[in-house]
Amino acid sequence: MLSRLPALSFTLLAVNAEIIAVGSELLTPFRMDTNSLYLTEQINQLGVEVIFKSVVGDDLAPGCSRAARAVSFGDRDFQRRSWPYRR
């Protein structure tokens, strides 16, 4: 006979996310950032709210600056998304 497990209590915390799209081509009128739209949909399905989206060029300094600001808003997990990009 299995022993009875003690009741567990926990609190779900609100989880937010920020998407940082990197690519100088995204700052031109010739390319649309469809990756962020797709990622937002997938993240929302997990119950996570996307509260910021940013686009930065390929230069290292602005990208690092944007990531540092994102981290300063609180605990975040970052995932590098590489090719193939969804278009």
C-alpha positions in Angstrom: 0.0 0.0 0.0 1.3 3.4 -1.0 1.8 5.9 1.8 -0.1 9.2 1.4 2.1 12.0 0.1 2.0 15.3 1.9 0.1 18.2 0.3 2.3 20.6 -1.5 1.8 24.3 -1.8 3.3 26.6 -4.3 2.8 29.9 -6.0 3.0 30.5 -9.7 5.0 33.6 -10.5 4.2 35.7 -13.6 6.8 35.1 -16.3 7.7 37.8 -18.8 10.0 37.7 -21.8 11.8 40.1 -24.1 12.7 39.4 -27.7 15.8 41.0 -29.1 16.0 40.6 -32.9 19.6 41.1 -34.3 20.3 42.1 -37.8 21.0 45.3 -39.7 18.8 44.1 -42.5 15.8 44.3 -40.1 16.4 48.1 -39.8 15.8 48.6 -43.5 12.4 48.9 -45.3 13.2 45.8 -47.3 13.0 43.1 -44.6 10.2 42.3 -42.1 10.9 40.7 -38.7 8.6 37.7 -38.9 10.8 35.7 -36.5 9.7 37.8 -33.5 6.0 37.3 -34.5 6.5 33.6 -34.6 8.5 33.5 -31.3 5.8 35.7 -29.6 3.1 33.2 -30.6 5.1 30.3 -29.4 6.1 32.0 -26.1 2.5 33.1 -25.5 1.3 29.5 -25.9 3.6 28.6 -23.0 1.8 31.2 -20.8 4.6 33.7 -21.0 3.9 37.3 -21.8 6.2 39.1 -24.2 6.6 42.6 -22.7 9.3 44.1 -25.0 10.6 43.6 -28.5 13.8 45.3 -29.8 15.6 45.3 -33.0 19.4 46.1 -33.1 21.9 46.1 -35.9 24.8 43.8 -36.3 27.2 46.1 -34.4 28.4 44.5 -31.2 28.2 47.6 -28.9 24.5 48.4 -29.4 23.5 44.7 -29.2 25.4 44.3 -25.9 23.9 47.5 -24.6 20.4 46.3 -25.3 21.0 42.9 -23.7 22.4 44.6 -20.6 19.3 46.8 -20.3 17.1 43.7 -20.7 19.0 41.9 -17.9 18.6 45.0 -15.7 14.8 44.6 -15.7 15.0 41.3 -13.8 15.7 37.6 -14.1 15.6 36.6 -17.7 16.8 33.6 -19.6 18.4 34.3 -23.0 18.4 31.9 -25.9 20.4 32.5 -29.0 18.4 31.8 -32.0 20.4 31.0 -35.2 19.7 29.9 -38.7 17.4 28.9 -40.3 15.3 32.0 -39.6 11.6 31.7 -40.3 10.6 34.1 -43.1 
